[in-house]
Amino acid sequence: MTSSTHSRPADASLAALFEVQYRASRAQIEVPLALRRDRLLRMRALLDKNGAALAQAVQADFGVRSPQLTEIADLFVLRTLLSHTLKALPKWMKPVKVSTPLYLQPSYAYLQRQPLGVVGVVSPWNYPVQLSLGPVITALAAGNSVMLKPSELTPKTSALLAELIGQAFAEDEICVVLGDGQLAAEFCSLPFDHLFFTGSTAVGRIVAKAAAANLTPTTLELGGKSPCIIDASCDLDRAAIKIAHGKLLNAGQTCIAPDYVLLPRGREAAFGEAFAKAVAKLFPTIAGNPDYAAIISPRHHERLQALLAQAEGEGARLQVLNPGAAAGAPASRQMAPVLVFGAAVDSKLLNEEIFGPILPVLPYDSLDDAIAYINARPRPLALYWFGTDTASRDAVLARTVSGGVTVNDTLMHIAHENLPFGGVGESGWGSYHGEAGFLRLTQQKPVLVSSKWARGDLFYPPYGKRFDQVMGLLKRWL
């Protein structure tokens, strides 16, 4: 442990910093359980001691975002991850015996789980503590050293993370580099043993290309348009509160937020009423309400307003939900929720990830139509289904592919530590959380220990009658 701070400004040599971690990872291939646990416990102590300060930094970066939201969406998630990982780590680290086929017996085989080496983590701004430290915790559990590049859109949070990590960890364990998009590009070009990126699909393509130059394997946690299907059997009032919570947590700035709703044609007005009641219950006021987060930046706020303007200009109907009807100061960037009915199929609203408190509502005539709509588009990071008809539910599960699913709720599958979390296709690749994350950042090295009684020589040349007899026996056995 060291008391110095190991953040680096944009003009520092990333290559030199990488070299420190690279040399350390090669000098100590096997990282024992005691050291891994010590690193995880230091991380837990960091959160326990500085959770309030981190929540204040997040609030300052957003302008409006309550410390309670950061507590549940960032800090609690990390504490749960640490607790689960510390308990399970001894089991995860053990070699895994595998069965050996008859023709190789009496040799035996196992998988030896080893650290990859140096893991790079590029984290986003929307949950700047959780999505920075979650992959870091997983990488440490797997025995790796970590370089972290947090978002420049949350500068106070990123700077505080750099300071706290620098105080708790040596430079060859974890280091934080601070800088803009240009630094991020240089960061992604380093020859990591694994590169972990959370962000948009567009930037994910750039990251994957940069990593490919070094044959660096990647985990890409992206996003996309996650559908929410309301079945004919659904109780709209019960569903609406859960959809509203999932959509409006962090003002919709969540990668697995419901991006659009599919519901039976003719129920649009009923859904609008139910959703309005749900919003009023969760957020009695919008403007000045610390529980209702601001949009992260003026640029992001302007983009969302442009999406609405385009949709309305093309004939869509907007239902603005502003309980209390108080007008917010423009500088606060607290954007009232909006339902959009009748958006044009080729509008940006229906083709770009929204990442804000806007929810298009699309009617369908049959379940087949709803499934066809989803399958005609890139595979989503999440899918949500609401109803009581199990046949309909099972049809959706069987006939769609997504990164994950929650039935009769939103977001909750991400909170289950024994479920892997990740995307598929354009919503990302690779998964983490729990053992899945540990294995993603671990080399499972196959080891075969040959016995002195093993008869591999039966397969040696010169090939002749004995070889033919052996192969004949094996073919019958197979």
DAMO-V549314 format. One record per residue. N is the residue number from 0. RES is the residue in one small letter. PHI is phi in radians with two decimals (* if undefined). OMEGA is omega in radians with two decimals (999 if undefined). BURIAL is # if it has 9 or more other C-alpha atoms within 8 Angstrom, else .. Layout:
n:N res:RES phi:PHI omega:OMEGA burial:BURIAL
n:N res:RES phi:PHI omega:OMEGA burial:BURIAL
This chain:
n:0 res:m phi:* omega:-3.13 burial:.
n:1 res:t phi:-2.46 omega:-3.13 burial:.
n:2 res:s phi:-1.73 omega:-3.14 burial:.
n:3 res:s phi:-1.49 omega:3.13 burial:.
n:4 res:t phi:-1.71 omega:-3.03 burial:#
n:5 res:h phi:-1.96 omega:2.97 burial:#
n:6 res:s phi:-1.38 omega:-3.14 burial:#
n:7 res:r phi:-2.23 omega:3.08 burial:#
n:8 res:p phi:-1.27 omega:-3.03 burial:.
n:9 res:a phi:-1.09 omega:-3.06 burial:#
n:10 res:d phi:-1.58 omega:3.10 burial:.
n:11 res:a phi:-1.32 omega:-3.11 burial:.
n:12 res:s phi:-1.41 omega:3.08 burial:.
n:13 res:l phi:-1.12 omega:-3.12 burial:.
n:14 res:a phi:-1.08 omega:3.14 burial:.
n:15 res:a phi:-1.17 omega:3.12 burial:.
n:16 res:l phi:-1.16 omega:3.07 burial:.
n:17 res:f phi:-1.05 omega:-3.10 burial:#
n:18 res:e phi:-1.08 omega:3.10 burial:.
n:19 res:v phi:-1.04 omega:-3.12 burial:#
n:20 res:q phi:-1.25 omega:-3.14 burial:#
n:21 res:y phi:-1.06 omega:-3.13 burial:#
n:22 res:r phi:-1.09 omega:3.14 burial:.
n:23 res:a phi:-1.12 omega:-3.12 burial:#
n:24 res:s phi:-1.19 omega:3.13 burial:#
n:25 res:r phi:-1.47 omega:3.12 burial:.
n:26 res:a phi:-1.32 omega:3.13 burial:.
n:27 res:q phi:-2.23 omega:-3.12 burial:.
n:28 res:i phi:-1.18 omega:-3.11 burial:#
n:29 res:e phi:-1.57 omega:3.14 burial:.
n:30 res:v phi:-1.82 omega:-3.00 burial:#
n:31 res:p phi:-1.21 omega:-3.14 burial:.
n:32 res:l phi:-0.97 omega:-3.08 burial:#
n:33 res:a phi:-1.04 omega:-3.14 burial:.
n:34 res:l phi:-1.24 omega:3.10 burial:.
n:35 res:r phi:-1.08 omega:3.12 burial:#
n:36 res:r phi:-1.10 omega:3.13 burial:#
n:37 res:d phi:-1.05 omega:3.13 burial:.
n:38 res:r phi:-1.14 omega:3.12 burial:#
n:39 res:l phi:-1.17 omega:3.12 burial:#
n:40 res:l phi:-1.19 omega:3.05 burial:.
n:41 res:r phi:-1.12 omega:3.10 burial:#
n:42 res:m phi:-1.15 omega:3.11 burial:#
n:43 res:r phi:-1.11 omega:3.11 burial:#
n:44 res:a phi:-1.11 omega:3.11 burial:.
n:45 res:l phi:-1.06 omega:-3.13 burial:#
n:46 res:l phi:-1.22 omega:-3.13 burial:#
n:47 res:d phi:-1.09 omega:-3.08 burial:.
n:48 res:k phi:-1.40 omega:-2.95 burial:.
n:49 res:n phi:-2.11 omega:-3.11 burial:.
n:50 res:g phi:-1.02 omega:-3.13 burial:#
n:51 res:a phi:-1.12 omega:3.13 burial:.
n:52 res:a phi:-1.15 omega:3.10 burial:.
n:53 res:l phi:-1.14 omega:3.12 burial:#
n:54 res:a phi:-1.11 omega:3.10 burial:#
n:55 res:q phi:-1.15 omega:3.11 burial:#
n:56 res:a phi:-1.13 omega:3.10 burial:#
n:57 res:v phi:-1.09 omega:3.13 burial:#
n:58 res:q phi:-1.05 omega:3.13 burial:#
n:59 res:a phi:-1.13 omega:3.14 burial:#
n:60 res:d phi:-1.21 omega:-3.12 burial:#
n:61 res:f phi:-1.40 omega:-3.02 burial:#
n:62 res:g phi:1.63 omega:3.03 burial:#
n:63 res:v phi:-2.39 omega:2.98 burial:#
n:64 res:r phi:-2.93 omega:-3.00 burial:#
n:65 res:s phi:-1.16 omega:3.05 burial:#
n:66 res:p phi:-1.02 omega:3.13 burial:#
n:67 res:q phi:-1.14 omega:3.10 burial:.
n:68 res:l phi:-1.12 omega:3.08 burial:#
n:69 res:t phi:-1.14 omega:3.12 burial:#
n:70 res:e phi:-1.06 omega:-3.07 burial:#
n:71 res:i phi:-1.40 omega:-3.00 burial:#
n:72 res:a phi:-1.58 omega:-3.14 burial:#
n:73 res:d phi:-2.02 omega:-2.96 burial:#
n:74 res:l phi:-1.25 omega:3.14 burial:#
n:75 res:f phi:-1.08 omega:3.11 burial:#
n:76 res:v phi:-1.05 omega:-3.13 burial:#
n:77 res:l phi:-1.22 omega:3.11 burial:#
n:78 res:r phi:-1.14 omega:3.08 burial:#
n:79 res:t phi:-1.10 omega:3.11 burial:.
n:80 res:l phi:-1.06 omega:-3.14 burial:#
n:81 res:l phi:-1.12 omega:-3.14 burial:#
n:82 res:s phi:-1.08 omega:-3.14 burial:.
n:83 res:h phi:-1.09 omega:-3.09 burial:#
n:84 res:t phi:-1.18 omega:-3.14 burial:#
n:85 res:l phi:-1.08 omega:3.14 burial:#
n:86 res:k phi:-1.25 omega:-3.01 burial:.
n:87 res:a phi:-1.58 omega:-2.98 burial:.
n:88 res:l phi:-1.00 omega:3.12 burial:#
n:89 res:p phi:-0.99 omega:3.12 burial:#
n:90 res:k phi:-1.19 omega:-3.11 burial:.
n:91 res:w phi:-1.09 omega:-3.06 burial:.
n:92 res:m phi:-1.35 omega:-3.06 burial:.
n:93 res:k phi:-1.15 omega:3.01 burial:.
n:94 res:p phi:-1.03 omega:-3.09 burial:.
n:95 res:v phi:-1.91 omega:3.11 burial:.
n:96 res:k phi:-1.26 omega:3.07 burial:.
n:97 res:v phi:-2.18 omega:-3.13 burial:.
n:98 res:s phi:-1.23 omega:-3.09 burial:.
n:99 res:t phi:-1.97 omega:-3.13 burial:#
n:100 res:p phi:-1.14 omega:-3.05 burial:.
n:101 res:l phi:-0.96 omega:-3.03 burial:.
n:102 res:y phi:-1.26 omega:3.07 burial:.
n:103 res:l phi:-1.89 omega:3.13 burial:#
n:104 res:q phi:-1.24 omega:0.19 burial:#
n:105 res:p phi:-1.60 omega:2.99 burial:#
n:106 res:s phi:-1.12 omega:3.08 burial:#
n:107 res:y phi:-2.37 omega:-3.03 burial:#
n:108 res:a phi:-2.49 omega:3.08 burial:#
n:109 res:y phi:-2.74 omega:3.05 burial:#
n:110 res:l phi:-1.84 omega:3.10 burial:#
n:111 res:q phi:-1.70 omega:-3.06 burial:#
n:112 res:r phi:-1.62 omega:-3.06 burial:#
n:113 res:q phi:-2.26 omega:3.06 burial:#
n:114 res:p phi:-1.11 omega:3.05 burial:#
n:115 res:l phi:-1.31 omega:-3.12 burial:#
n:116 res:g phi:2.39 omega:-3.11 burial:#
n:117 res:v phi:-1.91 omega:-3.14 burial:#
n:118 res:v phi:-1.93 omega:3.02 burial:#
n:119 res:g phi:-1.67 omega:3.13 burial:#
n:120 res:v phi:-2.21 omega:3.03 burial:#
n:121 res:v phi:-1.95 omega:-3.01 burial:#
n:122 res:s phi:-1.96 omega:-3.08 burial:#
n:123 res:p phi:-1.66 omega:-3.04 burial:#
n:124 res:w phi:-1.71 omega:-2.91 burial:#
n:125 res:n phi:-1.28 omega:2.97 burial:.
n:126 res:y phi:-2.24 omega:-2.84 burial:#
n:127 res:p phi:-1.21 omega:3.10 burial:#
n:128 res:v phi:-1.55 omega:-3.11 burial:#
n:129 res:q phi:-1.06 omega:-3.02 burial:#
n:130 res:l phi:-1.43 omega:2.93 burial:#
n:131 res:s phi:-1.52 omega:-2.99 burial:#
n:132 res:l phi:-1.48 omega:3.10 burial:#
n:133 res:g phi:-1.02 omega:3.08 burial:#
n:134 res:p phi:-1.09 omega:3.10 burial:#
n:135 res:v phi:-1.11 omega:3.13 burial:#
n:136 res:i phi:-1.06 omega:3.13 burial:#
n:137 res:t phi:-1.11 omega:3.13 burial:#
n:138 res:a phi:-1.13 omega:3.10 burial:#
n:139 res:l phi:-1.14 omega:3.11 burial:#
n:140 res:a phi:-1.05 omega:3.13 burial:#
n:141 res:a phi:-1.39 omega:3.05 burial:#
n:142 res:g phi:1.58 omega:-3.09 burial:#
n:143 res:n phi:-1.59 omega:2.86 burial:#
n:144 res:s phi:-1.63 omega:-2.96 burial:#
n:145 res:v phi:-2.40 omega:2.90 burial:#
n:146 res:m phi:-1.92 omega:-3.07 burial:#
n:147 res:l phi:-1.99 omega:3.00 burial:#
n:148 res:k phi:-2.03 omega:3.10 burial:#
n:149 res:p phi:-1.41 omega:-3.02 burial:#
n:150 res:s phi:-1.28 omega:3.04 burial:#
n:151 res:e phi:-1.38 omega:3.12 burial:#
n:152 res:l phi:-1.38 omega:3.02 burial:.
n:153 res:t phi:-2.14 omega:-2.98 burial:#
n:154 res:p phi:-1.13 omega:-3.13 burial:#
n:155 res:k phi:-1.20 omega:3.11 burial:#
n:156 res:t phi:-1.14 omega:-3.12 burial:#
n:157 res:s phi:-1.11 omega:3.14 burial:#
n:158 res:a phi:-1.15 omega:3.13 burial:#
n:159 res:l phi:-1.18 omega:3.06 burial:#
n:160 res:l phi:-1.01 omega:3.13 burial:#
n:161 res:a phi:-1.07 omega:-3.13 burial:#
n:162 res:e phi:-1.12 omega:-3.08 burial:#
n:163 res:l phi:-1.18 omega:3.12 burial:#
n:164 res:i phi:-1.16 omega:3.10 burial:#
n:165 res:g phi:-1.11 omega:3.11 burial:#
n:166 res:q phi:-1.34 omega:-3.01 burial:#
n:167 res:a phi:-1.73 omega:-3.02 burial:#
n:168 res:f phi:-2.34 omega:3.03 burial:#
n:169 res:a phi:-1.29 omega:-3.09 burial:#
n:170 res:e phi:-1.07 omega:3.13 burial:#
n:171 res:d phi:-1.50 omega:3.03 burial:#
n:172 res:e phi:-1.71 omega:3.08 burial:#
n:173 res:i phi:-2.45 omega:2.96 burial:#
n:174 res:c phi:-2.44 omega:-3.12 burial:#
n:175 res:v phi:-2.05 omega:3.06 burial:#
n:176 res:v phi:-2.02 omega:-3.07 burial:#
n:177 res:l phi:-1.98 omega:3.13 burial:#
n:178 res:g phi:2.93 omega:-3.05 burial:#
n:179 res:d phi:-1.64 omega:-3.11 burial:#
n:180 res:g phi:-1.11 omega:3.11 burial:.
n:181 res:q phi:-1.13 omega:3.09 burial:.
n:182 res:l phi:-1.12 omega:3.13 burial:#
n:183 res:a phi:-1.05 omega:3.12 burial:#
n:184 res:a phi:-1.12 omega:3.09 burial:#
n:185 res:e phi:-1.13 omega:3.13 burial:#
n:186 res:f phi:-1.03 omega:-3.09 burial:#
n:187 res:c phi:-1.22 omega:3.13 burial:#
n:188 res:s phi:-1.56 omega:3.09 burial:#
n:189 res:l phi:-1.25 omega:-3.09 burial:#
n:190 res:p phi:-1.43 omega:3.12 burial:.
n:191 res:f phi:-1.08 omega:2.97 burial:#
n:192 res:d phi:-1.38 omega:3.01 burial:#
n:193 res:h phi:-2.83 omega:3.12 burial:#
n:194 res:l phi:-2.14 omega:-3.08 burial:#
n:195 res:f phi:-1.97 omega:-3.10 burial:#
n:196 res:f phi:-2.22 omega:2.99 burial:#
n:197 res:t phi:-2.12 omega:-3.13 burial:#
n:198 res:g phi:2.97 omega:-3.05 burial:#
n:199 res:s phi:-1.39 omega:3.10 burial:#
n:200 res:t phi:-1.10 omega:-3.12 burial:#
n:201 res:a phi:-1.07 omega:3.13 burial:.
n:202 res:v phi:-1.26 omega:3.10 burial:.
n:203 res:g phi:-1.02 omega:3.10 burial:#
n:204 res:r phi:-1.09 omega:3.14 burial:.
n:205 res:i phi:-1.17 omega:3.13 burial:.
n:206 res:v phi:-1.09 omega:-3.14 burial:#
n:207 res:a phi:-1.07 omega:3.14 burial:#
n:208 res:k phi:-1.16 omega:3.12 burial:.
n:209 res:a phi:-1.12 omega:-3.13 burial:#
n:210 res:a phi:-1.19 omega:-3.09 burial:#
n:211 res:a phi:-1.10 omega:3.13 burial:#
n:212 res:a phi:-1.07 omega:3.11 burial:.
n:213 res:n phi:-1.83 omega:-3.02 burial:#
n:214 res:l phi:0.95 omega:3.12 burial:.
n:215 res:t phi:-1.43 omega:3.06 burial:#
n:216 res:p phi:-1.19 omega:-3.08 burial:#
n:217 res:t phi:-2.25 omega:2.83 burial:#
n:218 res:t phi:-2.04 omega:-3.12 burial:#
n:219 res:l phi:-2.00 omega:3.08 burial:#
n:220 res:e phi:-1.76 omega:-2.96 burial:#
n:221 res:l phi:-1.87 omega:-3.08 burial:#
n:222 res:g phi:-2.79 omega:-3.11 burial:#
n:223 res:g phi:1.98 omega:-3.02 burial:#
n:224 res:k phi:-1.88 omega:-3.07 burial:#
n:225 res:s phi:-1.51 omega:-3.08 burial:#
n:226 res:p phi:-1.43 omega:3.02 burial:#
n:227 res:c phi:-2.18 omega:-3.08 burial:#
n:228 res:i phi:-1.72 omega:3.02 burial:#
n:229 res:i phi:-1.75 omega:-3.12 burial:#
n:230 res:d phi:-1.43 omega:3.10 burial:#
n:231 res:a phi:-1.05 omega:-3.12 burial:.
n:232 res:s phi:-1.49 omega:-2.99 burial:.
n:233 res:c phi:-1.42 omega:2.95 burial:#
n:234 res:d phi:-1.50 omega:-3.01 burial:.
n:235 res:l phi:-1.08 omega:-3.12 burial:#
n:236 res:d phi:-1.11 omega:3.14 burial:#
n:237 res:r phi:-1.19 omega:-3.14 burial:.
n:238 res:a phi:-1.27 omega:-3.01 burial:#
n:239 res:a phi:-1.07 omega:-3.11 burial:#
n:240 res:i phi:-1.16 omega:-3.14 burial:#
n:241 res:k phi:-1.32 omega:3.09 burial:#
n:242 res:i phi:-1.19 omega:3.13 burial:#
n:243 res:a phi:-1.10 omega:3.12 burial:#
n:244 res:h phi:-1.10 omega:-3.12 burial:#
n:245 res:g phi:-1.15 omega:-3.13 burial:#
n:246 res:k phi:-1.33 omega:-2.95 burial:#
n:247 res:l phi:-1.74 omega:2.99 burial:#
n:248 res:l phi:-1.00 omega:-3.11 burial:#
n:249 res:n phi:1.04 omega:3.13 burial:#
n:250 res:a phi:0.99 omega:3.08 burial:#
n:251 res:g phi:1.41 omega:-3.11 burial:#
n:252 res:q phi:-1.56 omega:-3.07 burial:#
n:253 res:t phi:-2.41 omega:-3.03 burial:#
n:254 res:c phi:-1.14 omega:-3.13 burial:#
n:255 res:i phi:-1.86 omega:3.06 burial:#
n:256 res:a phi:-1.11 omega:3.02 burial:#
n:257 res:p phi:-0.98 omega:-3.08 burial:#
n:258 res:d phi:-1.65 omega:3.06 burial:#
n:259 res:y phi:-2.76 omega:-3.12 burial:#
n:260 res:v phi:-1.96 omega:2.98 burial:#
n:261 res:l phi:-1.89 omega:-3.13 burial:#
n:262 res:l phi:-2.51 omega:-3.10 burial:#
n:263 res:p phi:-1.02 omega:3.14 burial:#
n:264 res:r phi:-0.99 omega:-3.11 burial:.
n:265 res:g phi:1.77 omega:-3.12 burial:.
n:266 res:r phi:-1.85 omega:-3.09 burial:#
n:267 res:e phi:-1.07 omega:-3.10 burial:#
n:268 res:a phi:-1.12 omega:3.13 burial:.
n:269 res:a phi:-1.10 omega:3.10 burial:.
n:270 res:f phi:-1.16 omega:3.12 burial:#
n:271 res:g phi:-1.02 omega:3.11 burial:#
n:272 res:e phi:-1.16 omega:-3.12 burial:.
n:273 res:a phi:-1.13 omega:-3.13 burial:#
n:274 res:f phi:-1.18 omega:3.11 burial:#
n:275 res:a phi:-1.07 omega:3.10 burial:#
n:276 res:k phi:-1.10 omega:-3.14 burial:.
n:277 res:a phi:-1.13 omega:3.14 burial:#
n:278 res:v phi:-1.08 omega:-3.14 burial:#
n:279 res:a phi:-1.11 omega:3.12 burial:#
n:280 res:k phi:-1.25 omega:-3.12 burial:.
n:281 res:l phi:-1.30 omega:-3.05 burial:.
n:282 res:f phi:-2.35 omega:-3.12 burial:#
n:283 res:p phi:-0.98 omega:2.98 burial:#
n:284 res:t phi:-2.38 omega:3.08 burial:#
n:285 res:i phi:-1.81 omega:-3.10 burial:#
n:286 res:a phi:-1.11 omega:3.11 burial:#
n:287 res:g phi:1.40 omega:3.14 burial:.
n:288 res:n phi:-1.45 omega:-3.09 burial:.
n:289 res:p phi:-1.18 omega:3.12 burial:.
n:290 res:d phi:-1.36 omega:-3.14 burial:#
n:291 res:y phi:-1.85 omega:-2.97 burial:#
n:292 res:a phi:-1.17 omega:3.04 burial:#
n:293 res:a phi:-1.42 omega:2.96 burial:#
n:294 res:i phi:-1.23 omega:-2.89 burial:#
n:295 res:i phi:-1.07 omega:-3.04 burial:#
n:296 res:s phi:-2.64 omega:3.06 burial:#
n:297 res:p phi:-0.99 omega:-3.13 burial:.
n:298 res:r phi:-1.09 omega:3.13 burial:.
n:299 res:h phi:-1.18 omega:3.11 burial:#
n:300 res:h phi:-1.12 omega:3.13 burial:#
n:301 res:e phi:-1.11 omega:3.12 burial:.
n:302 res:r phi:-1.09 omega:-3.13 burial:.
n:303 res:l phi:-1.12 omega:3.12 burial:#
n:304 res:q phi:-1.12 omega:3.12 burial:.
n:305 res:a phi:-1.17 omega:3.08 burial:.
n:306 res:l phi:-1.06 omega:3.13 burial:#
n:307 res:l phi:-1.15 omega:-3.12 burial:#
n:308 res:a phi:-1.10 omega:3.12 burial:.
n:309 res:q phi:-1.11 omega:-3.12 burial:#
n:310 res:a phi:-1.08 omega:-3.13 burial:#
n:311 res:e phi:-1.16 omega:3.12 burial:#
n:312 res:g phi:-1.12 omega:3.12 burial:.
n:313 res:e phi:-1.64 omega:3.02 burial:.
n:314 res:g phi:1.84 omega:3.14 burial:#
n:315 res:a phi:-1.26 omega:3.06 burial:#
n:316 res:r phi:-1.81 omega:-3.13 burial:#
n:317 res:l phi:-1.81 omega:3.01 burial:#
n:318 res:q phi:-2.00 omega:-3.12 burial:.
n:319 res:v phi:-1.46 omega:-3.08 burial:.
n:320 res:l phi:-1.95 omega:-3.07 burial:#
n:321 res:n phi:-2.33 omega:3.11 burial:#
n:322 res:p phi:-0.96 omega:-3.10 burial:#
n:323 res:g phi:1.49 omega:3.06 burial:.
n:324 res:a phi:0.97 omega:3.10 burial:.
n:325 res:a phi:-1.42 omega:3.12 burial:#
n:326 res:a phi:-1.48 omega:3.14 burial:.
n:327 res:g phi:-1.48 omega:3.06 burial:#
n:328 res:a phi:-1.16 omega:-3.12 burial:.
n:329 res:p phi:-0.94 omega:-3.10 burial:.
n:330 res:a phi:-1.17 omega:-3.10 burial:.
n:331 res:s phi:-1.30 omega:-3.14 burial:#
n:332 res:r phi:1.04 omega:3.01 burial:#
n:333 res:q phi:-1.47 omega:-3.01 burial:#
n:334 res:m phi:-1.75 omega:-3.13 burial:#
n:335 res:a phi:-1.09 omega:3.09 burial:#
n:336 res:p phi:-1.08 omega:-3.14 burial:#
n:337 res:v phi:-2.39 omega:2.92 burial:#
n:338 res:l phi:-1.61 omega:-3.12 burial:#
n:339 res:v phi:-2.13 omega:3.13 burial:#
n:340 res:f phi:-1.96 omega:3.04 burial:#
n:341 res:g phi:1.35 omega:3.10 burial:#
n:342 res:a phi:-1.15 omega:3.12 burial:#
n:343 res:a phi:-1.14 omega:-3.03 burial:#
n:344 res:v phi:-1.08 omega:-3.13 burial:.
n:345 res:d phi:-1.73 omega:3.14 burial:.
n:346 res:s phi:-1.22 omega:3.08 burial:#
n:347 res:k phi:-1.06 omega:-3.12 burial:#
n:348 res:l phi:-1.02 omega:-3.11 burial:#
n:349 res:l phi:-1.70 omega:-3.09 burial:#
n:350 res:n phi:-2.23 omega:3.05 burial:.
n:351 res:e phi:-1.98 omega:3.01 burial:.
n:352 res:e phi:-1.08 omega:-3.00 burial:#
n:353 res:i phi:-1.35 omega:3.11 burial:#
n:354 res:f phi:1.01 omega:3.11 burial:#
n:355 res:g phi:-3.01 omega:-2.99 burial:#
n:356 res:p phi:-1.46 omega:3.11 burial:#
n:357 res:i phi:-2.00 omega:-3.08 burial:#
n:358 res:l phi:-2.28 omega:3.03 burial:#
n:359 res:p phi:-1.19 omega:3.12 burial:#
n:360 res:v phi:-2.05 omega:-3.05 burial:#
n:361 res:l phi:-2.06 omega:3.11 burial:#
n:362 res:p phi:-1.42 omega:3.03 burial:#
n:363 res:y phi:-2.28 omega:-3.12 burial:#
n:364 res:d phi:-1.62 omega:3.10 burial:.
n:365 res:s phi:-2.61 omega:3.11 burial:.
n:366 res:l phi:-1.07 omega:3.09 burial:#
n:367 res:d phi:-1.02 omega:3.12 burial:.
n:368 res:d phi:-1.13 omega:3.14 burial:#
n:369 res:a phi:-1.10 omega:3.14 burial:#
n:370 res:i phi:-1.13 omega:3.13 burial:#
n:371 res:a phi:-1.10 omega:3.12 burial:.
n:372 res:y phi:-1.08 omega:-3.14 burial:.
n:373 res:i phi:-1.14 omega:-3.06 burial:#
n:374 res:n phi:-1.27 omega:3.10 burial:#
n:375 res:a phi:-1.43 omega:-3.08 burial:.
n:376 res:r phi:-2.13 omega:3.12 burial:.
n:377 res:p phi:-0.95 omega:-3.09 burial:#
n:378 res:r phi:-1.16 omega:-3.00 burial:#
n:379 res:p phi:-1.43 omega:3.08 burial:#
n:380 res:l phi:-1.24 omega:3.14 burial:#
n:381 res:a phi:-2.43 omega:3.05 burial:#
n:382 res:l phi:-2.44 omega:-3.14 burial:#
n:383 res:y phi:-2.18 omega:3.13 burial:#
n:384 res:w phi:-2.30 omega:3.13 burial:#
n:385 res:f phi:-2.21 omega:3.08 burial:#
n:386 res:g phi:2.81 omega:3.12 burial:#
n:387 res:t phi:-2.12 omega:-3.12 burial:.
n:388 res:d phi:-1.43 omega:-3.06 burial:.
n:389 res:t phi:-1.17 omega:3.11 burial:.
n:390 res:a phi:-1.15 omega:3.09 burial:.
n:391 res:s phi:-1.13 omega:3.10 burial:#
n:392 res:r phi:-0.99 omega:-3.09 burial:#
n:393 res:d phi:-1.16 omega:3.09 burial:.
n:394 res:a phi:-1.14 omega:3.11 burial:.
n:395 res:v phi:-1.14 omega:-3.13 burial:#
n:396 res:l phi:-1.11 omega:-3.09 burial:.
n:397 res:a phi:-1.34 omega:-2.94 burial:.
n:398 res:r phi:-1.89 omega:3.05 burial:.
n:399 res:t phi:-2.22 omega:3.09 burial:#
n:400 res:v phi:-2.15 omega:3.12 burial:#
n:401 res:s phi:-2.58 omega:3.12 burial:#
n:402 res:g phi:-1.12 omega:3.13 burial:#
n:403 res:g phi:-2.89 omega:-3.07 burial:#
n:404 res:v phi:-2.44 omega:2.85 burial:#
n:405 res:t phi:-2.12 omega:3.13 burial:#
n:406 res:v phi:-1.73 omega:3.11 burial:.
n:407 res:n phi:1.06 omega:2.99 burial:#
n:408 res:d phi:-2.98 omega:3.06 burial:#
n:409 res:t phi:-2.21 omega:3.02 burial:#
n:410 res:l phi:1.24 omega:-2.85 burial:#
n:411 res:m phi:-1.15 omega:-3.14 burial:.
n:412 res:h phi:-1.12 omega:-3.14 burial:#
n:413 res:i phi:-1.25 omega:-3.09 burial:.
n:414 res:a phi:-1.51 omega:-3.09 burial:.
n:415 res:h phi:-1.61 omega:-3.01 burial:.
n:416 res:e phi:-1.19 omega:3.12 burial:#
n:417 res:n phi:-1.63 omega:3.03 burial:.
n:418 res:l phi:-1.82 omega:3.06 burial:#
n:419 res:p phi:-1.16 omega:3.11 burial:#
n:420 res:f phi:-2.09 omega:3.11 burial:#
n:421 res:g phi:3.09 omega:-3.09 burial:#
n:422 res:g phi:-1.80 omega:3.12 burial:#
n:423 res:v phi:-2.58 omega:-3.11 burial:#
n:424 res:g phi:1.14 omega:-3.08 burial:.
n:425 res:e phi:-1.26 omega:3.07 burial:#
n:426 res:s phi:-1.57 omega:3.03 burial:#
n:427 res:g phi:2.19 omega:3.02 burial:#
n:428 res:w phi:-2.58 omega:-3.05 burial:#
n:429 res:g phi:1.44 omega:-3.13 burial:#
n:430 res:s phi:-2.33 omega:3.06 burial:#
n:431 res:y phi:-2.46 omega:-2.94 burial:#
n:432 res:h phi:1.53 omega:3.07 burial:#
n:433 res:g phi:1.02 omega:-3.09 burial:#
n:434 res:e phi:-1.14 omega:3.12 burial:#
n:435 res:a phi:-1.04 omega:3.11 burial:#
n:436 res:g phi:-1.20 omega:3.10 burial:#
n:437 res:f phi:-1.00 omega:-3.12 burial:#
n:438 res:l phi:-1.24 omega:3.12 burial:#
n:439 res:r phi:-1.08 omega:-3.07 burial:#
n:440 res:l phi:-1.88 omega:-3.14 burial:#
n:441 res:t phi:-2.24 omega:2.97 burial:#
n:442 res:q phi:-1.57 omega:3.06 burial:#
n:443 res:q phi:-1.58 omega:-3.03 burial:#
n:444 res:k phi:-1.45 omega:3.11 burial:.
n:445 res:p phi:-1.28 omega:3.12 burial:.
n:446 res:v phi:-2.22 omega:3.03 burial:.
n:447 res:l phi:-2.00 omega:3.12 burial:.
n:448 res:v phi:-1.80 omega:-3.06 burial:.
n:449 res:s phi:-1.39 omega:3.10 burial:.
n:450 res:s phi:-1.52 omega:3.07 burial:#
n:451 res:k phi:-1.15 omega:3.11 burial:.
n:452 res:w phi:-1.60 omega:-3.12 burial:.
n:453 res:a phi:-1.13 omega:-3.08 burial:#
n:454 res:r phi:-1.99 omega:3.05 burial:.
n:455 res:g phi:-1.06 omega:-3.12 burial:.
n:456 res:d phi:-1.14 omega:3.10 burial:.
n:457 res:l phi:-1.13 omega:-3.12 burial:.
n:458 res:f phi:-1.79 omega:-3.14 burial:.
n:459 res:y phi:-1.40 omega:2.93 burial:.
n:460 res:p phi:-1.29 omega:0.05 burial:.
n:461 res:p phi:-1.29 omega:-3.12 burial:.
n:462 res:y phi:-1.44 omega:-3.10 burial:#
n:463 res:g phi:-2.77 omega:-3.04 burial:.
n:464 res:k phi:-1.11 omega:-3.13 burial:.
n:465 res:r phi:-1.07 omega:3.11 burial:.
n:466 res:f phi:-1.03 omega:-3.13 burial:#
n:467 res:d phi:-1.09 omega:3.13 burial:#
n:468 res:q phi:-1.14 omega:3.14 burial:.
n:469 res:v phi:-1.08 omega:-3.13 burial:#
n:470 res:m phi:-1.14 omega:3.09 burial:.
n:471 res:g phi:-1.08 omega:3.11 burial:.
n:472 res:l phi:-1.11 omega:-3.12 burial:.
n:473 res:l phi:-1.15 omega:3.14 burial:#
n:474 res:k phi:-1.12 omega:3.12 burial:.
n:475 res:r phi:-1.19 omega:-3.13 burial:.
n:476 res:w phi:-1.19 omega:-3.13 burial:.
n:477 res:l phi:-1.23 omega:999 burial:.
